[in-house]
Amino acid sequence: MADYGENVLPKHAIYKGPSSAAAVYIGLLVVSKLFRAVGLFLAYDVLKLVPVVLFMFVVKAGASVPLVLLQKPFTSGKKLSKNQWFRVSRHAFVGCLLGVLWMFGLSLCGPLRTILLYEHSDVIVIAWAGALFSGNSGSPAKMRGAVVFLIAVVTLLLFDHDEKLEQRSEQDSDHLHRNVLTHIFYHIINLVGWSDHKGGVVLLFLTLCLQVGYNSASKKLSVDVGGAKRLHALSTLIQAMILGPWAIIFSSGSEIQVSWLYLLFPLALFTLFVLIIDYYIEAVAANHIQPTKTAELGAYAMFGSALFLALTWNHPYTARITTMHKLQGIITEDHVLSWGVIFSLASFMLATKILTNPGGKTNRASFIGFSMEGQPVYSFTEEALKRTSQSILIHLKNALRQVLEDSDSRKIFYFLCINLAFTFVEMIYGVLTNSLGLISDGFHMLFDCSALVMGLYASVMSRWKATRVFSYGFDRVEVLSGFINGLFLMVIAIFVFSESLHRLTEPPEIDTNRLLAVSVGGLLVNMVGIFAFKGSHGHSHGGGHSHSGGGHSHSGHGHNTNMEGVFLHVLADTLSSVGVIISSLLIEHFGWNIADPICSLFIATMIFLSIIPLLKETSAILLLRTPGDIESCVNSAIQKILNLEGVTSYRDHHVWYHTSSKVLATLHLHVAHDASEQKIISQVGSIMKDAGIHSVTVQVEKEEYLQHLSGLGSTFDPNVFQHSHFELPHVIKAV
Amino acid sequence: MSACSTIPDLISSSVNLDLDKSGNYHDDSTCNSASQTMFPFVGAKKSVLQSFAHELSSILRLNETKKILIFLCLNMFGTGLLFVWCHDTNSMALTAYTYLTLFDIFSLLTCLLSIWVRLQRPSPAYSFGYERFEVLATFATTMLCQLGALFVIKESIERVIQQPEIHTGRLLIGVMFAFMLHMFLTYSVDNKALNHVIAASSSSWLQEHTTDISESLCHWIPGLSKLLLPRINPLALIAFCGGFTLTISHVLIDSKSYYTSDTVAAVSIAFMTIGTMFPMAVYTGKILLQTTPAHMLGQLDKVLREASTLDGVLEFREEHFWTLSFGSLAGSVQVRVRRDANEQLVLAHVYNRLANVVSTLTIQIFKDDWTRASSYSIMGGGSVFPSNYTYSGPPIVPARGPSPTQDLGFISPTGSPSKQVPLSGQGHGHSHGGQGHGHSHGGHGHSHGGHKSHW
């Protein structure tokens, strides 16, 4: 550590303290943290005998004496105004509430877990929250650290089997109900159904977050009052005063089994170690080493000593040293070390390391290297994160307005709402009646809604303005969304198919109870969808295509692939509801369990067959296929163009659907040297427009152009010229 | 690049209109079936199957194809075996992991497709060539993989409610087998399309974190940087991560009978799969959406800026440049030129500039008021072409653009001087000789607009 300091900081820096001094402070910090851990272990033992509030009162009162003596808050500094006094007492009130919660958590979880959960410095917690919630607060390392931190907490919550404790709490849980706070706590815990040690974990974690918020909120106050230490001294004194009456009330109710003499020593030690020495040394260390470094080292020291103490605390020698052997008879079973705790400790250490690491060089949108084709490759994160953040409310309002602007997206949105409402009713009913089938069906519906959400998004997105990157506009998104929806349905069909094949071999017993009602409800919802989308998804059900006539009749093709995808999805859902109704009727009345897989097979095939046209159409559009249905018109148009005055031949003609209704074209024309380019372009434009093409780009070339090109040839591939020179007039005008 | 894709175009478009007609029958049939939503497979099925068999036999002659087919059989067998084991063990995580080998099947099929594509020439139906098939196939592959992962997540949620028992008997063997199969196929098959997408798409979150970790690792052991930096193949990475997750869950189930770990592992593998596939799907999806690739924007800007300094060029409009297939751009642009500019010369110059970047290019030269310009004899070849249009407007408004005579001496950057333009009478604009150079686009455009309205 000392080396590190020396390397980074030159000797003549303003930053004071050579490496040896830093080492001294680090040593002090480590020792004070060890003492703090000892204090907390002591406190845990004491708390088994003394009520929390009484304990807090005693230690706060004990701490306030030396603090007041050292800081002299009343004599030094300027006098506080009334308002400041009010704020200080508010600060003290919140502080003592948090303190009581902390000690209560300690009594529930044991010292080791309390230290793991609670002894994080503000720096770390703020870095954690920043990485997790603001999203763009730095490198992926921070995010990773945040996730590791979260994993550690979750491990402590879920994977830490503190079996002995659970037994104990069951045995004497009624004896522990001692005051209002515990009453409320146990009530909530019972409602959720956790053991109190898990409740303690949650409580401590919340207290930690509150404590960090409290600390940062009190920064301004401490400046006003004249220093953090003065505030601390005053606040501690007021806390003791606040806690006093409560302590008397609570202690009158329960009598303490041992004499005060035995307890006095551990209480004094706790006051000294946790509330005074640690406070001062941390403040000093933060001044002399960087705050993040202090936080990191402090956390390591704390966790390390907690582990060490947890391993040795119940050893008879330790007990003798801490004079606890006199209380040994009363203190019962203790918390045990589990692998979950060890893992969590390691994760906390790792998270501390990552989160305190100065992740200065955030390489977002950094240049990574070249791909095989020599294209530069960039890492992502740039564009997505550069958008300015907006208020969520305004964002939602804008989005809703956009959605409701257009009839298509409006339809999808309303149907989505109906669907979601049905799903939630179903799930709530499932939870209330404790039916797994209903809940899982609800999840299934929710899953289906994702296709609707995608359709909605695509439908909104397709109306966005064209940008530099999306130079044709976003309307192609609808085609892509239709394609993805098609793939989605295909996957669903395949899954249903394989599942029903599986069931065909070993048909399971099906509980038709309530199935009928649910599927009828689903059918009704989906029928609404079908009637809503039937109009918009277009004319494909109608009397086929009438495009052979050419001319202007191409608008009939203009149905929306996105809406078609959504429609097919709804159709598939309807089919499956119908299938479920039929099969459940058959099972109920005839007992044919085999009906269910057969129905599913049938449904899967239907879904699969219905999706193929959509997939074909969308993939043809995405592949820039020449539109088949207007090909004859295009051909006749090209014939017309060839008949124009001056046009000799054409090449490179590309015609493609941009969306399912918009056709674009590009064309190269070779013309006689005396023709007028602009005239030809305008004539071609109008001919193509008649043929149903929305936009055409024409490159008009003359012999002169080829001469120019070959003159420029140095940078250009000569092959192209040769070819274009000799093979250019492919389609000789039929004169 | 440009030459490669232009030549086939030229050759193939010599296929004349008759051939177009013969292709028409097939197209119509698919299109009809495409528009009937419920009952497809009317006429197209047979021809599709037949043509498929025909195409398959055409590529079967290649050695490469045989190798891929053998791998495909191996993979299908392995995947089938894995699915049987998944069913035996009842493990969701293994199923999620097996989807990776399913992905490999699709990637092998993509490989076959790209071999087929290489043999194809652009046809009337697919005038841009068949390279886009690879893009679509890769997109579909990555999307299917993500959808499969989505299904895994859904099933896992159902399992959270009711956790079944997992049998660990075949679990570890299954994991090792799937890992070996996937790694073998990832590294033994040279799937050009997929490799391009992996190289060109942005990093997945998994890769980003790995890069970040390995960067700090390489501080300690510099030798590793060759292996770990700049970024690891995402498919290998997900194989490692998924295998690791599964092994942990196996240990947990074995030692503690902690069955939920299987579901947790399944969800995390599914998330990793989605994370890995998402950037690839975005990359290919953007190609399918006809967008300008972001990394080409700078280059295109530079070229266009250069081209806009050419003599006579006023502005570019309707610039559409988009990725046709992996590594080739197509585009069209309209160039607005001065009325007296030589269109063919400008066209040749602009084409020459852009053709280095954009392989399939169409440039439309655009003139304001060309009907009037035609009454002048301004053609570069010196020939005055007969025109039906005569100028009959009012006398020219004074607010015209820069004088044409000013530009006579203007040498275009390529060194070829602009042609001498004999002006016939009218003398408009001569009075504004003091306006300096001729490239003030904005001002020029506006004055034209004003003139039009007046006219």
Interface residues (C-beta under 8 A of the other chain):
Chain A: S139 P140 A141 M143 R144 I368 G369 S371 M372 E373 Q375 P376 V377 Y378 S379 F380 T381 E383 L436 I439 S440 F443 H444 F447 S450 R468 V469 F470 S471 Y472 F474 R476 V477 L480 F483 I484 L487 F488 V491 F495 H502 H537 S540 H541 G544 H545 H557 E564 L568 L609 S610 I612 P613 L614 K616 E617 S619 A620 L622 L623 L624 R625 T626 G628 D629 E631 S632 N635 I638 Q639 R651 D652 H653 H654 V655 W656 H658 T666 L667 H668 H673 D674 A675 S676 E677 Q678 K679 I681 T697 V698 Q699 V700 E701 K702 E704 Y705 H708 L709 G711 L712 T715 F716 D717 N719 V720 H723 S724 E727 L728 H730 V731
Chain B: S2 A3 T6 I7 D9 L10 I11 S13 S14 N16 L17 D20 K21 N24 D27 D28 T30 C31 N32 S33 A34 S35 Q36 T37 M38 F39 P40 F41 H87 P124 A125 Y126 S127 F128 R132 F133 L136 A140 M143 L144 L147 G148 L150 F151 K154 I157 E158 I161 Q162 N195 H196 A199 A200 S202 S203 W205 E208 H209 D212 I213 S216 P230 R231 P279 G285 K286 L288 L289 Q290 T291 T292 P293 A294 H295 M296 L297 E318 E319 H320 F321 W322 L324 F326 G327 S332 V333 Q334 E343 Q344 L345 L347 A348 H349 Y351 N352 A355 N356 T360 T362 I363 Q364 I365 F366 K367 W370 T371 A373 S374 M379 G380 G381 S383 F385 P386 S387 T414 S416
